[in-house]
Amino acid sequence: MSRVGLIAGNGRFPFLVLEAAREMGHDVTVVAVKEEAEPGLADVAREAGATFHWLSLGQLGKAIATFKSEGVRQAVMAGQVKHTKIFSGIVPDLTLMSVLLRLKAKNTDALIAAVADVMRDKGIELLDSTAFLEPLVARPGSLAARPPSDEERDDLDFGYRMADAIAGLDIGQTIVVKDRAVVAVEAMEGTDAAILRAGRLAGPGTRVVKVAKPNQDMRFDVPVVGVPTIEVMKTAGATAISIDAGRTLIVDGGRFLEAARDANIAVVGRDITPLP
């Protein structure tokens, strides 16, 4: 099998991609963002027989050179890099500086799309981040032990239009609603912080709507939920969450659904397949 590259940000996502790629027989070269990736990833990578490199967020040229030196022609980007770190405190090398100078919009999608273009020009294709993880992509319908109640369903249905709108404007991908009123909108602080803020503002009984962008680029910034999402919802008193089927990754899917069941939280996969 071929050698693939893994650009690793934070959380469990990179571990899952590494494990799945190795199980499929791929050799793996890991380039981990040292400001974000979990320290334990290095040991796991080496135990899996992967090569491993720590690089700073701004070292795009070195990342490309590392991949090319090891024969990588395809790579996956997995794990979040906080938006606040991308646009503050970064020390770009010459390759990344050339990308930044060409940007027409100073947002994360524009930056990473430009990075993907540079990588492609250098002979490295950026694959969909879920390429090795299809079993963990959310399916349509009620996913947890209980379906949403009528009240929860009303709140989720109410939230879709606003959530799709803010996602399309690249503000965030999550809103929290209660009694058909928007309580919190995600911005740079991230999903967990928005859920907790909603709990402080509105108390128990909130519902979470997390959506993909209208033209979601599956190579990066794919919506992700996991056990920590359920833990945050428990803390905030949120009772239901909707995620977009086919475009959302459920990290540690079995544990996620078990945690939702134990917390009596409804989980819905919204079917966004276009009508014929």
GICORUR-V109554 format. One line per field, one symbol per residue. ss: DSSP state (2 for helix, 1 for strand, 0 for the rest). phi: phi as a letter, one per 20 degrees, with the letter a starting at -180 (. if undefined). psi: psi as a letter, one per 20 degrees, with the letter a starting at -180 (. if undefined). A space follows every 50 residues. Layout:
ss=???
phi=???
psi=???
This chain:
ss=00111111010022222222222000111111100000002222222000 11111000022222222220000111110100222200000002222222 22000002222222222222200011000000022210001100000002 22222222222222222200000111110011111000002222222222 22000011110000000000001110222222222200011111000111 00222222222200011111000000
phi=.eeddcedeenegffffgfffffenefcddddfffcffgffffffffene ecbecfgeefgffffffffdmedcbcdcnfdggfffdbnfdfefffgfff fefececfgffffffffffffenceeegfegdcgfefgdfofdefcfffg ffffffgfffffffffffemeacccccbllcfebcfcffnfgffffffff fdmfnecdddcefgdgeffblfgccaggfffffgfenfdbcdcefncced flgfffffffffeldeccefedffff
psi=rrpqqoopbraighggggggghhijqqpppopoiigqphihgggghhijq qpppqrhjlgghgghgghhjkpiqqpppqqophhhhjpipnqahghhhgh hiphpmrgggghhhghgggghjjoporpijhjkhijpqrqaphahqrqrg ggggggghigggghghghjkgrjpqpqplkqpgqppciirgghgghghhh giaqjrqpoprrqhlpoihqkpppqaghgggggggijqiqppqpqijppo pmgghghghgghilppppopojpqq.
